[in-house]
Amino acid sequence: MSGDPSEERLELARQVGTRLRNEHGRSLRALGVYGSVSHGTALPNSDLELLAVMGGSIEIRPNRWLEADVLVDCRSATEERLVEEARRIGPDWGVKADSYRHQFVIRDPDSVFPRLREASLAIPEKAFKGALEESRWDLHEARDKVRNGLALDDRVRAVAAGWDFAWTAAMRVALLTRKPYESKSTLWAEVGRRGYRMRDLLDTLANGRLGSLGADVERAWSELSAR
């Protein structure tokens, strides 16, 4: 494939949508693209993420396949189940919530996707506070793993733990800002712009500067744990 990766994948999504509609008929209530493709930020090797809203208990199988050498990842569920998921906050809310809030719509005659967006935006404040309490302890655990790696002078262990800390910190930043990331592929660029000393930490990890890893982790921890 050549040209703009997002546009190419949207065209592929339309072709898949036509086939799925022929296969499932009215059971396919809505189909949308989410992730980097829906935001126009796909790269040449990005996958195509589809959200299919189905009637009854029907699911699309298989849920992952190759289409024109592009990996298609298709989540299918009823509207009721998706609305329930959209209202839920888990440890990876930062990379899941955008799929309920932003889609490039291929088919949606019953206006299901606006209802998903409404549900995802109606999460009560107390739910965020509960998730933040849990994420604080997850971040503490990730920080301790970095410190253990540094104490053992184990470079591989320390750097791997550093990226795990960065991921956990990024998930906490999303909760603090009440704003999910557009996709996993844009997560690091997005979180670097949100502050909380994340840019310094990511720069250290990307350039393998083990000597400053401990200090950068502590600074990010201080910024994030106090909130």
C-alpha positions, 0 to 999 in steps of 0.5 A: 500500500502507498499514499496516506496510511489513514486514508488507505485504511479507511477505504479498507474499512469501508470494504470490510464494512460492506462484506460484514453487512452482507454477512450479518445483515441487520445484526450489524447495527453500527461499524466505526474505526477508532485509534490512530486511523480515526485521528488521521495519524496512522503510520505505514504499519499501523493496524486497522481497529474496528468497533462493531455494534451487534444485535443480539448475542452475535459476535464477529469471528475471527476478531483479528485477521489480515486484510490486504496485508493490514492487521484488522482488529475488530471488537464486536459487542451489543450496544448495552455491553459497550455502554457499560464498558464506556462507563467503566474505569480500569487501569488502562482507561487512558488507552481504551476510553478514546474508542468510545469517544471518537470514531470514524463512522462507517455505518450507524443508522441508529446513532449508536456512537453518540450514545457511547460517547455520552456514556463515556463522558458521564463517568462520575468524579468519585469513579476517577478518585477511586481509580486514582487511588488504585493507580497510586499504588501501581505507580509505587510498585513500578517505582520500586522495581526501577529502584531494585534494578538500579540497586543491582546495577542490572541495566536491562532490568532497570530500563525495562522497569523504567518503561513499565513505570513510564506506562503506569505513570502515563495511565495516571496522567490520563486519569488526572487530566480526565483525558484519554490518549488518541491511540497507543502509538501516539501515547508517548508524544501526548503524555510528554506534552502534559507535564508531570516531568514525563518528558524528561523521563521519556528522554532518559529512557529513549536515550538509555541514560541510566545514570539519570533514570533514578532521579527522573523516576523520583521527580515524576513520582513526586509530581504524580503521587502528590495529586 
